[in-house]
């Protein structure tokens, strides 16, 4: 039995989301999105948004909200 591979962008987004669990969801999503916009490579941003579009079963809910904010900055 193989273990499903979690894409790096998903793993990182979930790790960042855990750092903001103490904040209200809207504030956490904005903080996560801001971090992603500033630090992440464009390919990783696109991979995260594409993952959300594909269903994002194992992505933290606030990371999904953040990805929606990041989507607006992609071309």
mmCIF file of the N, C-alpha and C atoms, coordinates in Angstrom:
data_MODEL
# 
_entry.id   MODEL 
# 
loop_
_atom_site.group_PDB 
_atom_site.id 
_atom_site.type_symbol 
_atom_site.label_atom_id 
_atom_site.label_alt_id 
_atom_site.label_comp_id 
_atom_site.label_asym_id 
_atom_site.label_entity_id 
_atom_site.label_seq_id 
_atom_site.pdbx_PDB_ins_code 
_atom_site.Cartn_x 
_atom_site.Cartn_y 
_atom_site.Cartn_z 
_atom_site.occupancy 
_atom_site.B_iso_or_equiv 
_atom_site.pdbx_formal_charge 
_atom_site.auth_seq_id 
_atom_site.auth_comp_id 
_atom_site.auth_asym_id 
_atom_site.auth_atom_id 
_atom_site.pdbx_PDB_model_num 
ATOM 1   N N  . UNK A 1 1  ? 0.839   -1.182 0.000   1.00 0.00 ? 1  UNK A N  1 
ATOM 2   C CA . UNK A 1 1  ? 0.000   0.000  0.000   1.00 0.00 ? 1  UNK A CA 1 
ATOM 3   C C  . UNK A 1 1  ? 0.883   1.243  0.000   1.00 0.00 ? 1  UNK A C  1 
ATOM 4   N N  . UNK A 1 2  ? 0.620   2.147  -0.923  1.00 0.00 ? 2  UNK A N  1 
ATOM 5   C CA . UNK A 1 2  ? 1.440   3.346  -1.005  1.00 0.00 ? 2  UNK A CA 1 
ATOM 6   C C  . UNK A 1 2  ? 0.781   4.506  -0.258  1.00 0.00 ? 2  UNK A C  1 
ATOM 7   N N  . UNK A 1 3  ? 1.620   5.342  0.292   1.00 0.00 ? 3  UNK A N  1 
ATOM 8   C CA . UNK A 1 3  ? 1.155   6.528  1.002   1.00 0.00 ? 3  UNK A CA 1 
ATOM 9   C C  . UNK A 1 3  ? 1.018   7.649  -0.014  1.00 0.00 ? 3  UNK A C  1 
ATOM 10  N N  . UNK A 1 4  ? -0.138  8.343  -0.018  1.00 0.00 ? 4  UNK A N  1 
ATOM 11  C CA . UNK A 1 4  ? -0.278  9.427  -0.995  1.00 0.00 ? 4  UNK A CA 1 
ATOM 12  C C  . UNK A 1 4  ? 0.754   10.522 -0.759  1.00 0.00 ? 4  UNK A C  1 
ATOM 13  N N  . UNK A 1 5  ? 1.275   11.056 -1.845  1.00 0.00 ? 5  UNK A N  1 
ATOM 14  C CA . UNK A 1 5  ? 2.263   12.116 -1.767  1.00 0.00 ? 5  UNK A CA 1 
ATOM 15  C C  . UNK A 1 5  ? 1.545   13.456 -1.724  1.00 0.00 ? 5  UNK A C  1 
ATOM 16  N N  . UNK A 1 6  ? 1.865   14.239 -0.731  1.00 0.00 ? 6  UNK A N  1 
ATOM 17  C CA . UNK A 1 6  ? 1.284   15.572 -0.607  1.00 0.00 ? 6  UNK A CA 1 
ATOM 18  C C  . UNK A 1 6  ? 2.225   16.541 -1.313  1.00 0.00 ? 6  UNK A C  1 
ATOM 19  N N  . UNK A 1 7  ? 1.691   17.317 -2.247  1.00 0.00 ? 7  UNK A N  1 
ATOM 20  C CA . UNK A 1 7  ? 2.549   18.281 -2.944  1.00 0.00 ? 7  UNK A CA 1 
ATOM 21  C C  . UNK A 1 7  ? 3.206   19.249 -1.965  1.00 0.00 ? 7  UNK A C  1 
ATOM 22  N N  . UNK A 1 8  ? 4.423   19.691 -2.264  1.00 0.00 ? 8  UNK A N  1 
ATOM 23  C CA . UNK A 1 8  ? 5.129   20.605 -1.361  1.00 0.00 ? 8  UNK A CA 1 
ATOM 24  C C  . UNK A 1 8  ? 4.333   21.870 -1.037  1.00 0.00 ? 8  UNK A C  1 
ATOM 25  N N  . UNK A 1 9  ? 3.643   22.425 -2.013  1.00 0.00 ? 9  UNK A N  1 
ATOM 26  C CA . UNK A 1 9  ? 2.882   23.650 -1.751  1.00 0.00 ? 9  UNK A CA 1 
ATOM 27  C C  . UNK A 1 9  ? 1.767   23.405 -0.743  1.00 0.00 ? 9  UNK A C  1 
ATOM 28  N N  . UNK A 1 10 ? 1.169   22.236 -0.776  1.00 0.00 ? 10 UNK A N  1 
ATOM 29  C CA . UNK A 1 10 ? 0.090   21.896 0.160   1.00 0.00 ? 10 UNK A CA 1 
ATOM 30  C C  . UNK A 1 10 ? 0.663   21.688 1.559   1.00 0.00 ? 10 UNK A C  1 
ATOM 31  N N  . UNK A 1 11 ? 1.747   20.945 1.631   1.00 0.00 ? 11 UNK A N  1 
ATOM 32  C CA . UNK A 1 11 ? 2.387   20.700 2.931   1.00 0.00 ? 11 UNK A CA 1 
ATOM 33  C C  . UNK A 1 11 ? 2.786   22.023 3.576   1.00 0.00 ? 11 UNK A C  1 
ATOM 34  N N  . UNK A 1 12 ? 3.415   22.906 2.793   1.00 0.00 ? 12 UNK A N  1 
ATOM 35  C CA . UNK A 1 12 ? 3.857   24.192 3.333   1.00 0.00 ? 12 UNK A CA 1 
ATOM 36  C C  . UNK A 1 12 ? 2.678   25.072 3.730   1.00 0.00 ? 12 UNK A C  1 
ATOM 37  N N  . UNK A 1 13 ? 1.639   25.110 2.914   1.00 0.00 ? 13 UNK A N  1 
ATOM 38  C CA . UNK A 1 13 ? 0.461   25.918 3.247   1.00 0.00 ? 13 UNK A CA 1 
ATOM 39  C C  . UNK A 1 13 ? -0.171  25.431 4.537   1.00 0.00 ? 13 UNK A C  1 
ATOM 40  N N  . UNK A 1 14 ? -0.234  24.121 4.735   1.00 0.00 ? 14 UNK A N  1 
ATOM 41  C CA . UNK A 1 14 ? -0.782  23.582 5.984   1.00 0.00 ? 14 UNK A CA 1 
ATOM 42  C C  . UNK A 1 14 ? 0.104   23.923 7.183   1.00 0.00 ? 14 UNK A C  1 
ATOM 43  N N  . UNK A 1 15 ? 1.425   23.889 6.986   1.00 0.00 ? 15 UNK A N  1 
ATOM 44  C CA . UNK A 1 15 ? 2.337   24.261 8.076   1.00 0.00 ? 15 UNK A CA 1 
ATOM 45  C C  . UNK A 1 15 ? 2.162   25.735 8.450   1.00 0.00 ? 15 UNK A C  1 
ATOM 46  N N  . UNK A 1 16 ? 2.033   26.584 7.452   1.00 0.00 ? 16 UNK A N  1 
ATOM 47  C CA . UNK A 1 16 ? 1.825   28.008 7.726   1.00 0.00 ? 16 UNK A CA 1 
ATOM 48  C C  . UNK A 1 16 ? 0.480   28.202 8.423   1.00 0.00 ? 16 UNK A C  1 
ATOM 49  N N  . UNK A 1 17 ? -0.538  27.495 7.971   1.00 0.00 ? 17 UNK A N  1 
ATOM 50  C CA . UNK A 1 17 ? -1.871  27.605 8.574   1.00 0.00 ? 17 UNK A CA 1 
ATOM 51  C C  . UNK A 1 17 ? -1.824  27.258 10.064  1.00 0.00 ? 17 UNK A C  1 
ATOM 52  N N  . UNK A 1 18 ? -1.037  26.248 10.424  1.00 0.00 ? 18 UNK A N  1 
ATOM 53  C CA . UNK A 1 18 ? -0.929  25.874 11.847  1.00 0.00 ? 18 UNK A CA 1 
ATOM 54  C C  . UNK A 1 18 ? -0.351  27.015 12.690  1.00 0.00 ? 18 UNK A C  1 
ATOM 55  N N  . UNK A 1 19 ? 0.496   27.835 12.084  1.00 0.00 ? 19 UNK A N  1 
ATOM 56  C CA . UNK A 1 19 ? 1.093   28.960 12.818  1.00 0.00 ? 19 UNK A CA 1 
ATOM 57  C C  . UNK A 1 19 ? 0.078   30.056 13.133  1.00 0.00 ? 19 UNK A C  1 
ATOM 58  N N  . UNK A 1 20 ? -1.042  30.052 12.424  1.00 0.00 ? 20 UNK A N  1 
ATOM 59  C CA . UNK A 1 20 ? -2.040  31.102 12.600  1.00 0.00 ? 20 UNK A CA 1 
ATOM 60  C C  . UNK A 1 20 ? -3.358  30.571 13.156  1.00 0.00 ? 20 UNK A C  1 
ATOM 61  N N  . UNK A 1 21 ? -3.341  29.387 13.748  1.00 0.00 ? 21 UNK A N  1 
ATOM 62  C CA . UNK A 1 21 ? -4.565  28.795 14.310  1.00 0.00 ? 21 UNK A CA 1 
ATOM 63  C C  . UNK A 1 21 ? -5.185  29.652 15.405  1.00 0.00 ? 21 UNK A C  1 
ATOM 64  N N  . UNK A 1 22 ? -4.384  30.476 16.055  1.00 0.00 ? 22 UNK A N  1 
ATOM 65  C CA . UNK A 1 22 ? -4.872  31.300 17.151  1.00 0.00 ? 22 UNK A CA 1 
ATOM 66  C C  . UNK A 1 22 ? -5.649  32.526 16.669  1.00 0.00 ? 22 UNK A C  1 
ATOM 67  N N  . UNK A 1 23 ? -5.609  32.808 15.371  1.00 0.00 ? 23 UNK A N  1 
ATOM 68  C CA . UNK A 1 23 ? -6.284  33.992 14.819  1.00 0.00 ? 23 UNK A CA 1 
ATOM 69  C C  . UNK A 1 23 ? -7.655  33.608 14.264  1.00 0.00 ? 23 UNK A C  1 
ATOM 70  N N  . UNK A 1 24 ? -8.549  34.586 14.174  1.00 0.00 ? 24 UNK A N  1 
ATOM 71  C CA . UNK A 1 24 ? -9.822  34.319 13.489  1.00 0.00 ? 24 UNK A CA 1 
ATOM 72  C C  . UNK A 1 24 ? -9.537  33.891 12.040  1.00 0.00 ? 24 UNK A C  1 
ATOM 73  N N  . UNK A 1 25 ? -10.373 33.036 11.462  1.00 0.00 ? 25 UNK A N  1 
ATOM 74  C CA . UNK A 1 25 ? -10.090 32.503 10.125  1.00 0.00 ? 25 UNK A CA 1 
ATOM 75  C C  . UNK A 1 25 ? -9.802  33.566 9.055   1.00 0.00 ? 25 UNK A C  1 
ATOM 76  N N  . UNK A 1 26 ? -10.538 34.646 9.020   1.00 0.00 ? 26 UNK A N  1 
ATOM 77  C CA . UNK A 1 26 ? -10.304 35.670 7.989   1.00 0.00 ? 26 UNK A CA 1 
ATOM 78  C C  . UNK A 1 26 ? -8.928  36.305 8.164   1.00 0.00 ? 26 UNK A C  1 
ATOM 79  N N  . UNK A 1 27 ? -8.547  36.579 9.410   1.00 0.00 ? 27 UNK A N  1 
ATOM 80  C CA . UNK A 1 27 ? -7.228  37.164 9.679   1.00 0.00 ? 27 UNK A CA 1 
ATOM 81  C C  . UNK A 1 27 ? -6.114  36.174 9.354   1.00 0.00 ? 27 UNK A C  1 
ATOM 82  N N  . UNK A 1 28 ? -6.330  34.913 9.712   1.00 0.00 ? 28 UNK A N  1 
ATOM 83  C CA . UNK A 1 28 ? -5.336  33.882 9.430   1.00 0.00 ? 28 UNK A CA 1 
ATOM 84  C C  . UNK A 1 28 ? -5.150  33.728 7.922   1.00 0.00 ? 28 UNK A C  1 
ATOM 85  N N  . UNK A 1 29 ? -6.245  33.697 7.176   1.00 0.00 ? 29 UNK A N  1 
ATOM 86  C CA . UNK A 1 29 ? -6.160  33.545 5.723   1.00 0.00 ? 29 UNK A CA 1 
ATOM 87  C C  . UNK A 1 29 ? -5.390  34.704 5.099   1.00 0.00 ? 29 UNK A C  1 
ATOM 88  N N  . UNK A 1 30 ? -5.635  35.917 5.562   1.00 0.00 ? 30 UNK A N  1 
ATOM 89  C CA . UNK A 1 30 ? -4.926  37.078 5.032   1.00 0.00 ? 30 UNK A CA 1 
ATOM 90  C C  . UNK A 1 30 ? -3.442  37.001 5.354   1.00 0.00 ? 30 UNK A C  1 
ATOM 91  N N  . UNK A 1 31 ? -3.102  36.602 6.566   1.00 0.00 ? 31 UNK A N  1 
ATOM 92  C CA . UNK A 1 31 ? -1.692  36.481 6.947   1.00 0.00 ? 31 UNK A CA 1 
ATOM 93  C C  . UNK A 1 31 ? -1.003  35.405 6.119   1.00 0.00 ? 31 UNK A C  1 
ATOM 94  N N  . UNK A 1 32 ? -1.666  34.282 5.908   1.00 0.00 ? 32 UNK A N  1 
ATOM 95  C CA . UNK A 1 32 ? -1.101  33.205 5.098   1.00 0.00 ? 32 UNK A CA 1 
ATOM 96  C C  . UNK A 1 32 ? -0.916  33.676 3.657   1.00 0.00 ? 32 UNK A C  1 
ATOM 97  N N  . UNK A 1 33 ? -1.939  34.311 3.107   1.00 0.00 ? 33 UNK A N  1 
ATOM 98  C CA . UNK A 1 33 ? -1.864  34.806 1.725   1.00 0.00 ? 33 UNK A CA 1 
ATOM 99  C C  . UNK A 1 33 ? -0.734  35.814 1.568   1.00 0.00 ? 33 UNK A C  1 
ATOM 100 N N  . UNK A 1 34 ? -0.590  36.704 2.533   1.00 0.00 ? 34 UNK A N  1 
ATOM 101 C CA . UNK A 1 34 ? 0.486   37.695 2.454   1.00 0.00 ? 34 UNK A CA 1 
ATOM 102 C C  . UNK A 1 34 ? 1.854   37.022 2.438   1.00 0.00 ? 34 UNK A C  1 
ATOM 103 N N  . UNK A 1 35 ? 2.018   36.030 3.291   1.00 0.00 ? 35 UNK A N  1 
ATOM 104 C CA . UNK A 1 35 ? 3.286   35.294 3.316   1.00 0.00 ? 35 UNK A CA 1 
ATOM 105 C C  . UNK A 1 35 ? 3.540   34.634 1.956   1.00 0.00 ? 35 UNK A C  1 
ATOM 106 N N  . UNK A 1 36 ? 2.538   33.956 1.432   1.00 0.00 ? 36 UNK A N  1 
ATOM 107 C CA . UNK A 1 36 ? 2.686   33.258 0.155   1.00 0.00 ? 36 UNK A CA 1 
ATOM 108 C C  . UNK A 1 36 ? 3.012   34.247 -0.966  1.00 0.00 ? 36 UNK A C  1 
ATOM 109 N N  . UNK A 1 37 ? 2.313   35.361 -0.993  1.00 0.00 ? 37 UNK A N  1 
ATOM 110 C CA . UNK A 1 37 ? 2.539   36.363 -2.046  1.00 0.00 ? 37 UNK A CA 1 
ATOM 111 C C  . UNK A 1 37 ? 3.973   36.890 -2.036  1.00 0.00 ? 37 UNK A C  1 
ATOM 112 N N  . UNK A 1 38 ? 4.537   37.063 -0.838  1.00 0.00 ? 38 UNK A N  1 
ATOM 113 C CA . UNK A 1 38 ? 5.873   37.663 -0.715  1.00 0.00 ? 38 UNK A CA 1 
ATOM 114 C C  . UNK A 1 38 ? 6.994   36.631 -0.889  1.00 0.00 ? 38 UNK A C  1 
ATOM 115 N N  . UNK A 1 39 ? 6.802   35.442 -0.366  1.00 0.00 ? 39 UNK A N  1 
ATOM 116 C CA . UNK A 1 39 ? 7.906   34.496 -0.255  1.00 0.00 ? 39 UNK A CA 1 
ATOM 117 C C  . UNK A 1 39 ? 7.903   33.416 -1.341  1.00 0.00 ? 39 UNK A C  1 
ATOM 118 N N  . UNK A 1 40 ? 6.744   32.970 -1.735  1.00 0.00 ? 40 UNK A N  1 
ATOM 119 C CA . UNK A 1 40 ? 6.686   31.810 -2.614  1.00 0.00 ? 40 UNK A CA 1 
ATOM 120 C C  . UNK A 1 40 ? 7.010   32.141 -4.062  1.00 0.00 ? 40 UNK A C  1 
ATOM 121 N N  . UNK A 1 41 ? 7.616   31.179 -4.723  1.00 0.00 ? 41 UNK A N  1 
ATOM 122 C CA . UNK A 1 41 ? 7.875   31.209 -6.151  1.00 0.00 ? 41 UNK A CA 1 
ATOM 123 C C  . UNK A 1 41 ? 6.530   31.159 -6.905  1.00 0.00 ? 41 UNK A C  1 
ATOM 124 N N  . UNK A 1 42 ? 6.433   31.832 -8.043  1.00 0.00 ? 42 UNK A N  1 
ATOM 125 C CA . UNK A 1 42 ? 5.175   31.815 -8.807  1.00 0.00 ? 42 UNK A CA 1 
ATOM 126 C C  . UNK A 1 42 ? 4.666   30.414 -9.148  1.00 0.00 ? 42 UNK A C  1 
ATOM 127 N N  . UNK A 1 43 ? 5.576   29.488 -9.383  1.00 0.00 ? 43 UNK A N  1 
ATOM 128 C CA . UNK A 1 43 ? 5.143   28.113 -9.690  1.00 0.00 ? 43 UNK A CA 1 
ATOM 129 C C  . UNK A 1 43 ? 4.461   27.463 -8.499  1.00 0.00 ? 43 UNK A C  1 
ATOM 130 N N  . UNK A 1 44 ? 4.963   27.744 -7.306  1.00 0.00 ? 44 UNK A N  1 
ATOM 131 C CA . UNK A 1 44 ? 4.333   27.183 -6.097  1.00 0.00 ? 44 UNK A CA 1 
ATOM 132 C C  . UNK A 1 44 ? 2.964   27.813 -5.862  1.00 0.00 ? 44 UNK A C  1 
ATOM 133 N N  . UNK A 1 45 ? 2.865   29.105 -6.103  1.00 0.00 ? 45 UNK A N  1 
ATOM 134 C CA . UNK A 1 45 ? 1.563   29.776 -5.973  1.00 0.00 ? 45 UNK A CA 1 
ATOM 135 C C  . UNK A 1 45 ? 0.556   29.145 -6.918  1.00 0.00 ? 45 UNK A C  1 
ATOM 136 N N  . UNK A 1 46 ? 0.961   28.959 -8.169  1.00 0.00 ? 46 UNK A N  1 
ATOM 137 C CA . UNK A 1 46 ? 0.074   28.356 -9.164  1.00 0.00 ? 46 UNK A CA 1 
ATOM 138 C C  . UNK A 1 46 ? -0.287  26.933 -8.761  1.00 0.00 ? 46 UNK A C  1 
ATOM 139 N N  . UNK A 1 47 ? 0.671   26.160 -8.251  1.00 0.00 ? 47 UNK A N  1 
ATOM 140 C CA . UNK A 1 47 ? 0.409   24.786 -7.831  1.00 0.00 ? 47 UNK A CA 1 
ATOM 141 C C  . UNK A 1 47 ? -0.621  24.751 -6.704  1.00 0.00 ? 47 UNK A C  1 
ATOM 142 N N  . UNK A 1 48 ? -0.531  25.679 -5.771  1.00 0.00 ? 48 UNK A N  1 
ATOM 143 C CA . UNK A 1 48 ? -1.486  25.725 -4.668  1.00 0.00 ? 48 UNK A CA 1 
ATOM 144 C C  . UNK A 1 48 ? -2.882  26.051 -5.184  1.00 0.00 ? 48 UNK A C  1 
ATOM 145 N N  . UNK A 1 49 ? -2.989  27.056 -6.024  1.00 0.00 ? 49 UNK A N  1 
ATOM 146 C CA . UNK A 1 49 ? -4.289  27.440 -6.578  1.00 0.00 ? 49 UNK A CA 1 
ATOM 147 C C  . UNK A 1 49 ? -4.870  26.294 -7.418  1.00 0.00 ? 49 UNK A C  1 
ATOM 148 N N  . UNK A 1 50 ? -4.048  25.648 -8.214  1.00 0.00 ? 50 UNK A N  1 
ATOM 149 C CA . UNK A 1 50 ? -4.517  24.512 -9.015  1.00 0.00 ? 50 UNK A CA 1 
ATOM 150 C C  . UNK A 1 50 ? -4.996  23.378 -8.119  1.00 0.00 ? 50 UNK A C  1 
ATOM 151 N N  . UNK A 1 51 ? -4.311  23.159 -7.015  1.00 0.00 ? 51 UNK A N  1 
ATOM 152 C CA . UNK A 1 51 ? -4.705  22.112 -6.074  1.00 0.00 ? 51 UNK A CA 1 
ATOM 153 C C  . UNK A 1 51 ? -6.075  22.426 -5.481  1.00 0.00 ? 51 UNK A C  1 
ATOM 154 N N  . UNK A 1 52 ? -6.297  23.680 -5.140  1.00 0.00 ? 52 UNK A N  1 
ATOM 155 C CA . UNK A 1 52 ? -7.612  24.081 -4.623  1.00 0.00 ? 52 UNK A CA 1 
ATOM 156 C C  . UNK A 1 52 ? -8.670  23.831 -5.692  1.00 0.00 ? 52 UNK A C  1 
ATOM 157 N N  . UNK A 1 53 ? -8.379  24.179 -6.922  1.00 0.00 ? 53 UNK A N  1 
ATOM 158 C CA . UNK A 1 53 ? -9.329  23.971 -8.014  1.00 0.00 ? 53 UNK A CA 1 
ATOM 159 C C  . UNK A 1 53 ? -9.649  22.494 -8.227  1.00 0.00 ? 53 UNK A C  1 
ATOM 160 N N  . UNK A 1 54 ? -8.709  21.621 -7.864  1.00 0.00 ? 54 UNK A N  1 
ATOM 161 C CA . UNK A 1 54 ? -8.891  20.181 -8.040  1.00 0.00 ? 54 UNK A CA 1 
ATOM 162 C C  . UNK A 1 54 ? -9.601  19.517 -6.864  1.00 0.00 ? 54 UNK A C  1 
ATOM 163 N N  . UNK A 1 55 ? -9.917  20.297 -5.820  1.00 0.00 ? 55 UNK A N  1 
ATOM 164 C CA . UNK A 1 55 ? -10.648 19.718 -4.694  1.00 0.00 ? 55 UNK A CA 1 
ATOM 165 C C  . UNK A 1 55 ? -10.033 19.957 -3.337  1.00 0.00 ? 55 UNK A C  1 
ATOM 166 N N  . UNK A 1 56 ? -8.744  19.984 -3.242  1.00 0.00 ? 56 UNK A N  1 
ATOM 167 C CA . UNK A 1 56 ? -8.017  20.331 -2.011  1.00 0.00 ? 56 UNK A CA 1 
ATOM 168 C C  . UNK A 1 56 ? -8.495  19.590 -0.775  1.00 0.00 ? 56 UNK A C  1 
ATOM 169 N N  . UNK A 1 57 ? -8.637  18.277 -0.887  1.00 0.00 ? 57 UNK A N  1 
ATOM 170 C CA . UNK A 1 57 ? -9.164  17.484 0.226   1.00 0.00 ? 57 UNK A CA 1 
ATOM 171 C C  . UNK A 1 57 ? -8.345  17.578 1.505   1.00 0.00 ? 57 UNK A C  1 
ATOM 172 N N  . UNK A 1 58 ? -7.037  17.702 1.402   1.00 0.00 ? 58 UNK A N  1 
ATOM 173 C CA . UNK A 1 58 ? -6.194  17.682 2.592   1.00 0.00 ? 58 UNK A CA 1 
ATOM 174 C C  . UNK A 1 58 ? -5.546  19.032 2.886   1.00 0.00 ? 58 UNK A C  1 
ATOM 175 N N  . UNK A 1 59 ? -6.167  20.094 2.423   1.00 0.00 ? 59 UNK A N  1 
ATOM 176 C CA . UNK A 1 59 ? -5.664  21.443 2.677   1.00 0.00 ? 59 UNK A CA 1 
ATOM 177 C C  . UNK A 1 59 ? -6.503  22.088 3.773   1.00 0.00 ? 59 UNK A C  1 
ATOM 178 N N  . UNK A 1 60 ? -5.839  22.738 4.715   1.00 0.00 ? 60 UNK A N  1 
ATOM 179 C CA . UNK A 1 60 ? -6.538  23.407 5.819   1.00 0.00 ? 60 UNK A CA 1 
ATOM 180 C C  . UNK A 1 60 ? -7.520  24.437 5.261   1.00 0.00 ? 60 UNK A C  1 
ATOM 181 N N  . UNK A 1 61 ? -8.699  24.553 5.867   1.00 0.00 ? 61 UNK A N  1 
ATOM 182 C CA . UNK A 1 61 ? -9.698  25.508 5.370   1.00 0.00 ? 61 UNK A CA 1 
ATOM 183 C C  . UNK A 1 61 ? -9.170  26.940 5.240   1.00 0.00 ? 61 UNK A C  1 
ATOM 184 N N  . UNK A 1 62 ? -8.363  27.403 6.196   1.00 0.00 ? 62 UNK A N  1 
ATOM 185 C CA . UNK A 1 62 ? -7.839  28.771 6.082   1.00 0.00 ? 62 UNK A CA 1 
ATOM 186 C C  . UNK A 1 62 ? -6.807  28.875 4.961   1.00 0.00 ? 62 UNK A C  1 
ATOM 187 N N  . UNK A 1 63 ? -6.137  27.791 4.651   1.00 0.00 ? 63 UNK A N  1 
ATOM 188 C CA . UNK A 1 63 ? -5.199  27.792 3.534   1.00 0.00 ? 63 UNK A CA 1 
ATOM 189 C C  . UNK A 1 63 ? -5.958  27.875 2.213   1.00 0.00 ? 63 UNK A C  1 
ATOM 190 N N  . UNK A 1 64 ? -7.133  27.291 2.153   1.00 0.00 ? 64 UNK A N  1 
ATOM 191 C CA . UNK A 1 64 ? -7.981  27.412 0.962   1.00 0.00 ? 64 UNK A CA 1 
ATOM 192 C C  . UNK A 1 64 ? -8.406  28.861 0.787   1.00 0.00 ? 64 UNK A C  1 
ATOM 193 N N  . UNK A 1 65 ? -8.811  29.495 1.889   1.00 0.00 ? 65 UNK A N  1 
ATOM 194 C CA . UNK A 1 65 ? -9.171  30.919 1.817   1.00 0.00 ? 65 UNK A CA 1 
ATOM 195 C C  . UNK A 1 65 ? -7.982  31.759 1.365   1.00 0.00 ? 65 UNK A C  1 
ATOM 196 N N  . UNK A 1 66 ? -6.809  31.423 1.869   1.00 0.00 ? 66 UNK A N  1 
ATOM 197 C CA . UNK A 1 66 ? -5.599  32.147 1.476   1.00 0.00 ? 66 UNK A CA 1 
ATOM 198 C C  . UNK A 1 66 ? -5.315  31.946 -0.013  1.00 0.00 ? 66 UNK A C  1 
ATOM 199 N N  . UNK A 1 67 ? -5.476  30.730 -0.492  1.00 0.00 ? 67 UNK A N  1 
ATOM 200 C CA . UNK A 1 67 ? -5.235  30.449 -1.907  1.00 0.00 ? 67 UNK A CA 1 
ATOM 201 C C  . UNK A 1 67 ? -6.176  31.265 -2.783  1.00 0.00 ? 67 UNK A C  1 
ATOM 202 N N  . UNK A 1 68 ? -7.392  31.460 -2.322  1.00 0.00 ? 68 UNK A N  1 
ATOM 203 C CA . UNK A 1 68 ? -8.328  32.290 -3.083  1.00 0.00 ? 68 UNK A CA 1 
ATOM 204 C C  . UNK A 1 68 ? -7.832  33.735 -3.166  1.00 0.00 ? 68 UNK A C  1 
ATOM 205 N N  . UNK A 1 69 ? -7.205  34.217 -2.103  1.00 0.00 ? 69 UNK A N  1 
ATOM 206 C CA . UNK A 1 69 ? -6.627  35.565 -2.135  1.00 0.00 ? 69 UNK A CA 1 
ATOM 207 C C  . UNK A 1 69 ? -5.404  35.623 -3.054  1.00 0.00 ? 69 UNK A C  1 
ATOM 208 N N  . UNK A 1 70 ? -4.619  34.565 -3.044  1.00 0.00 ? 70 UNK A N  1 
ATOM 209 C CA . UNK A 1 70 ? -3.429  34.500 -3.895  1.00 0.00 ? 70 UNK A CA 1 
ATOM 210 C C  . UNK A 1 70 ? -3.851  34.429 -5.369  1.00 0.00 ? 70 UNK A C  1 
ATOM 211 N N  . UNK A 1 71 ? -4.929  33.727 -5.636  1.00 0.00 ? 71 UNK A N  1 
ATOM 212 C CA . UNK A 1 71 ? -5.425  33.574 -7.008  1.00 0.00 ? 71 UNK A CA 1 
ATOM 213 C C  . UNK A 1 71 ? -5.577  34.943 -7.696  1.00 0.00 ? 71 UNK A C  1 
ATOM 214 N N  . UNK A 1 72 ? -6.041  35.917 -6.960  1.00 0.00 ? 72 UNK A N  1 
ATOM 215 C CA . UNK A 1 72 ? -6.270  37.246 -7.526  1.00 0.00 ? 72 UNK A CA 1 
ATOM 216 C C  . UNK A 1 72 ? -4.978  37.921 -7.997  1.00 0.00 ? 72 UNK A C  1 
ATOM 217 N N  . UNK A 1 73 ? -3.844  37.467 -7.511  1.00 0.00 ? 73 UNK A N  1 
ATOM 218 C CA . UNK A 1 73 ? -2.562  38.079 -7.883  1.00 0.00 ? 73 UNK A CA 1 
ATOM 219 C C  . UNK A 1 73 ? -1.873  37.344 -9.027  1.00 0.00 ? 73 UNK A C  1 
ATOM 220 N N  . UNK A 1 74 ? -2.401  36.192 -9.424  1.00 0.00 ? 74 UNK A N  1 
ATOM 221 C CA . UNK A 1 74 ? -1.788  35.413 -10.497 1.00 0.00 ? 74 UNK A CA 1 
ATOM 222 C C  . UNK A 1 74 ? -2.232  35.929 -11.848 1.00 0.00 ? 74 UNK A C  1 
ATOM 223 N N  . UNK A 1 75 ? -1.369  35.786 -12.824 1.00 0.00 ? 75 UNK A N  1 
ATOM 224 C CA . UNK A 1 75 ? -1.709  36.242 -14.176 1.00 0.00 ? 75 UNK A CA 1 
ATOM 225 C C  . UNK A 1 75 ? -1.996  35.086 -15.075 1.00 0.00 ? 75 UNK A C  1 
# 
